[in-house]
Amino acid sequence: MESLSTKEKTSKDCNGDSVFENVVRAPDVPVYAVMVAYSKDPSPVKLNLGIGVYRTEDGKPHVLNVVRRVEKLLLDDVSATKEYLPITGMAEFNKLSAQLVFGADSPAIKENRVTTVQCLAGCGSLRTGADFLAKHYHQHTVYLSQPTYGNHPNFFLAAGLTLKTYRYYDPITRGLDFQGMLDDLGSAPSGAIVLFQVCSHNPTGVDPTLHQWEQIRQLVRSKGLLPFFDNAYQGIVSGSLDMDAQSVRMFVTDGGECLVAHSYSKIMGLYGERVGALSIVCKTADVASRVESQLKLVIRPMYSNPPIHGAAIVTAILKDREMFDEWTVELKAMINRIIHLRQQLLDAFA
Ligand SMILES: Cc1ncc(COP(=O)(O)O)c(C=O)c1O
């Protein structure tokens, strides 16, 4: 029999339905669908209000000067390699990230009770934390604020945890429904995980006062709830990195345990570099080191180890006083401009 040509063989062998024939079309993720529609729209006066990224006066993406400066240095650094990072990422980046949120003098860091692992931005850190909790924590119920950042439920659902909500925003006062929040957390089962946002709550912009945080802390500790902080906007409320971290620091100063997902997407404009970290504050150094050993087993089958570039930028900025100061000045300029634009918008409506 005459043999079939490669072309004939291929077309014959591949006849019939796709093995994926039964795959159902998923709905678009709204915020990304808006991004695509926006890029296709030829209008010269378009504005994308969907995704939370900073824009310049001309509506253009903004890369911080300090980031550009560090990237030039990194490019010229002949000692820099492209070797794999450890599963837990860059050690210096992890140390500096922990110091940024907990404070350089944090006793928890000094006592080695904190494990910090580099992850893929805020989302990757939240998902890593959720997977760790699903595997190693006895309580599988997570309380999210109502409303919350649209992706929050996904991390915990994907990890197999059960979602509940606590009251947060009061549309009448346009402020915090503090009593509702306390009542809902007060009736949560002992040990339940509670997701908080460190500051600049997305999507409401409403944060508890320090006095209210203290009451929340007391309730959380008295009921043995486990706080998980999402830290995506440190410095963006007050312009002070220390001030904005007061909420989470209260929960560390008391000696109790908590998780923190760090993100450098907004605060350094490193959105697409996917740079962040997960910290777990434990009661003892021994527990922290065992927790870290298990975090490696959560990360290894997901993406094995994190990327270098974004973490190298952050590390260079955080470890150098002059670069750090330059960053905070640029951060403050972005915040001031956002406040100014919001005021203009409000005035235009008035
Ligand atoms: C509250 C909150 N958490 C996490 C994220 C995710 O940030 P990242 O881009 O670092 O994954 C966002 C992004 O908008 C956010 O608003």
The ligand as an SDF file (V2000), in Angstrom:
LIG
                    3D

 16 16  0  0  0  0  0  0  0  0999 V2000
   -7.1310   45.1260   47.7570 C   0  0  0  0  0  0  0  0  0  0  0  0
   -6.2970   44.5340   46.6790 C   0  0  0  0  0  0  0  0  0  0  0  0
   -5.5950   43.4370   46.9360 N   0  0  0  0  0  0  0  0  0  0  0  0
   -4.8140   42.8570   46.0020 C   0  0  0  0  0  0  0  0  0  0  0  0
   -4.7390   43.3700   44.7350 C   0  0  0  0  0  0  0  0  0  0  0  0
   -3.8980   42.6550   43.7280 C   0  0  0  0  0  0  0  0  0  0  0  0
   -2.7510   43.2980   43.4330 O   0  0  0  0  0  0  0  0  0  0  0  0
   -1.5720   42.6520   42.6080 P   0  0  0  0  0  0  0  0  0  0  0  0
   -1.5710   43.3400   41.2920 O   0  0  0  0  0  0  0  0  0  0  0  0
   -0.3650   42.9640   43.4170 O   0  0  0  0  0  0  0  0  0  0  0  0
   -1.7910   41.1940   42.4760 O   0  0  0  0  0  0  0  0  0  0  0  0
   -5.4590   44.5210   44.4060 C   0  0  0  0  0  0  0  0  0  0  0  0
   -5.4170   45.0750   43.0570 C   0  0  0  0  0  0  0  0  0  0  0  0
   -6.1620   45.9270   42.6560 O   0  0  0  0  0  0  0  0  0  0  0  0
   -6.2570   45.1130   45.4050 C   0  0  0  0  0  0  0  0  0  0  0  0
   -6.9590   46.2210   45.1610 O   0  0  0  0  0  0  0  0  0  0  0  0
  1  2  1  0
  2  3  1  0
  2 15  2  0
  3  4  2  0
  4  5  1  0
  5  6  1  0
  5 12  2  0
  6  7  1  0
  7  8  1  0
  8  9  2  0
  8 10  1  0
  8 11  1  0
 12 13  1  0
 12 15  1  0
 13 14  2  0
 15 16  1  0
M  END
$$$$
